[in-house]
């Protein structure tokens, strides 16, 4: 489950970066970035290590 959260967070950060530099998509891209940051923080706080 931790790997899945990390993968989703990475995909969302990449999507945010593409959206930020390629076109203006309004607040949706920034919401995705916040969700990605929350997923990463949740993984760090839970203390689970990737295998």
N, CA and C atoms as a LAMMPS dump frame, in Angstrom:
ITEM: TIMESTEP
0
ITEM: NUMBER OF ATOMS
153
ITEM: BOX BOUNDS ff ff ff
-5.0000000000000000e+02 5.0000000000000000e+02
-5.0000000000000000e+02 5.0000000000000000e+02
-5.0000000000000000e+02 5.0000000000000000e+02
ITEM: ATOMS id mol type element x y z
1 1 1 N 0.833 -1.201 0
2 1 2 C 0 0 0
3 1 3 C 0.869 1.252 0
4 2 1 N 1.983 1.218 0.688
5 2 2 C 2.875 2.369 0.734
6 2 3 C 3.469 2.682 -0.622
7 3 1 N 3.827 1.628 -1.362
8 3 2 C 4.369 1.841 -2.7
9 3 3 C 3.332 2.479 -3.614
10 4 1 N 2.079 2.077 -3.459
11 4 2 C 1.01 2.633 -4.28
12 4 3 C 0.821 4.12 -3.975
13 5 1 N 0.849 4.495 -2.705
14 5 2 C 0.724 5.907 -2.337
15 5 3 C 1.888 6.717 -2.887
16 6 1 N 3.075 6.157 -2.806
17 6 2 C 4.257 6.847 -3.321
18 6 3 C 4.153 7.025 -4.831
19 7 1 N 3.701 5.995 -5.538
20 7 2 C 3.544 6.062 -6.986
21 7 3 C 2.509 7.117 -7.372
22 8 1 N 1.396 7.143 -6.666
23 8 2 C 0.362 8.145 -6.939
24 8 3 C 0.897 9.546 -6.683
25 9 1 N 1.64 9.714 -5.599
26 9 2 C 2.208 11.024 -5.285
27 9 3 C 3.167 11.483 -6.381
28 10 1 N 4.001 10.588 -6.865
29 10 2 C 4.946 10.944 -7.924
30 10 3 C 4.206 11.317 -9.201
31 11 1 N 3.191 10.553 -9.557
32 11 2 C 2.409 10.854 -10.753
33 11 3 C 1.73 12.207 -10.626
34 12 1 N 1.185 12.512 -9.456
35 12 2 C 0.513 13.787 -9.258
36 12 3 C 1.491 14.955 -9.306
37 13 1 N 2.668 14.782 -8.748
38 13 2 C 3.667 15.852 -8.807
39 13 3 C 4.113 16.09 -10.246
40 14 1 N 4.31 15.029 -10.995
41 14 2 C 4.686 15.178 -12.407
42 14 3 C 3.56 15.856 -13.178
43 15 1 N 2.327 15.47 -12.905
44 15 2 C 1.185 16.106 -13.564
45 15 3 C 1.107 17.59 -13.226
46 16 1 N 1.368 17.914 -11.97
47 16 2 C 1.361 19.315 -11.574
48 16 3 C 2.448 20.094 -12.309
49 17 1 N 3.637 19.524 -12.398
50 17 2 C 4.743 20.198 -13.069
51 17 3 C 4.425 20.422 -14.548
52 18 1 N 3.87 19.416 -15.197
53 18 2 C 3.494 19.563 -16.607
54 18 3 C 2.426 20.637 -16.752
55 19 1 N 1.445 20.606 -15.888
56 19 2 C 0.375 21.598 -15.938
57 19 3 C 0.876 23.001 -15.636
58 20 1 N 1.81 23.102 -14.718
59 20 2 C 2.324 24.418 -14.329
60 20 3 C 3.132 25.041 -15.443
61 21 1 N 3.94 24.23 -16.127
62 21 2 C 4.823 24.778 -17.155
63 21 3 C 4.202 24.764 -18.551
64 22 1 N 3.288 23.866 -18.845
65 22 2 C 2.761 23.732 -20.197
66 22 3 C 1.519 24.598 -20.438
67 23 1 N 0.615 24.648 -19.505
68 23 2 C -0.612 25.412 -19.691
69 23 3 C -1.196 25.782 -18.341
70 24 1 N -2.145 26.679 -18.385
71 24 2 C -2.79 27.102 -17.145
72 24 3 C -4.107 26.342 -16.994
73 25 1 N -4.168 25.457 -16.006
74 25 2 C -5.355 24.628 -15.805
75 25 3 C -6.15 25.069 -14.58
76 26 1 N -5.894 26.259 -14.105
77 26 2 C -6.641 26.751 -12.948
78 26 3 C -6.213 26.069 -11.663
79 27 1 N -7.15 25.913 -10.744
80 27 2 C -6.832 25.379 -9.426
81 27 3 C -6.721 23.868 -9.365
82 28 1 N -7.141 23.166 -10.413
83 28 2 C -7.142 21.706 -10.377
84 28 3 C -5.738 21.14 -10.198
85 29 1 N -4.773 21.67 -10.92
86 29 2 C -3.401 21.168 -10.824
87 29 3 C -2.852 21.398 -9.419
88 30 1 N -3.173 22.534 -8.829
89 30 2 C -2.67 22.823 -7.486
90 30 3 C -3.33 21.935 -6.439
91 31 1 N -4.58 21.583 -6.656
92 31 2 C -5.241 20.63 -5.767
93 31 3 C -4.56 19.271 -5.862
94 32 1 N -4.185 18.864 -7.083
95 32 2 C -3.472 17.6 -7.254
96 32 3 C -2.132 17.629 -6.532
97 33 1 N -1.453 18.761 -6.577
98 33 2 C -0.177 18.885 -5.873
99 33 3 C -0.374 18.733 -4.368
100 34 1 N -1.393 19.346 -3.834
101 34 2 C -1.665 19.244 -2.398
102 34 3 C -1.962 17.796 -2.018
103 35 1 N -2.737 17.092 -2.848
104 35 2 C -3.037 15.688 -2.585
105 35 3 C -1.755 14.857 -2.601
106 36 1 N -0.854 15.147 -3.546
107 36 2 C 0.414 14.419 -3.623
108 36 3 C 1.264 14.665 -2.378
109 37 1 N 1.321 15.906 -1.93
110 37 2 C 2.099 16.229 -0.732
111 37 3 C 1.517 15.527 0.493
112 38 1 N 0.199 15.505 0.599
113 38 2 C -0.442 14.826 1.72
114 38 3 C -0.123 13.333 1.695
115 39 1 N -0.128 12.728 0.5
116 39 2 C 0.175 11.3 0.392
117 39 3 C 1.609 11.011 0.832
118 40 1 N 2.546 11.869 0.43
119 40 2 C 3.943 11.681 0.829
120 40 3 C 4.098 11.867 2.337
121 41 1 N 3.469 12.893 2.89
122 41 2 C 3.546 13.121 4.332
123 41 3 C 2.94 11.955 5.109
124 42 1 N 1.837 11.429 4.612
125 42 2 C 1.209 10.284 5.267
126 42 3 C 2.166 9.096 5.29
127 43 1 N 2.886 8.894 4.194
128 43 2 C 3.842 7.795 4.133
129 43 3 C 4.994 8.016 5.099
130 44 1 N 5.48 9.251 5.182
131 44 2 C 6.589 9.551 6.078
132 44 3 C 6.153 9.408 7.536
133 45 1 N 4.988 9.921 7.853
134 45 2 C 4.498 9.867 9.242
135 45 3 C 4.221 8.421 9.659
136 46 1 N 3.672 7.62 8.732
137 46 2 C 3.352 6.236 9.09
138 46 3 C 4.618 5.417 9.312
139 47 1 N 5.747 5.854 8.753
140 47 2 C 7.018 5.198 8.993
141 47 3 C 7.214 3.898 8.255
142 48 1 N 6.415 3.657 7.25
143 48 2 C 6.545 2.411 6.491
144 48 3 C 7.703 2.519 5.514
145 49 1 N 8.467 1.466 5.427
146 49 2 C 9.609 1.421 4.52
147 49 3 C 9.234 0.66 3.262
148 50 1 N 9.716 1.128 2.114
149 50 2 C 9.488 0.421 0.862
150 50 3 C 10.366 -0.809 0.802
151 51 1 N 9.83 -1.885 0.283
152 51 2 C 10.586 -3.139 0.205
153 51 3 C 11.252 -3.24 -1.153
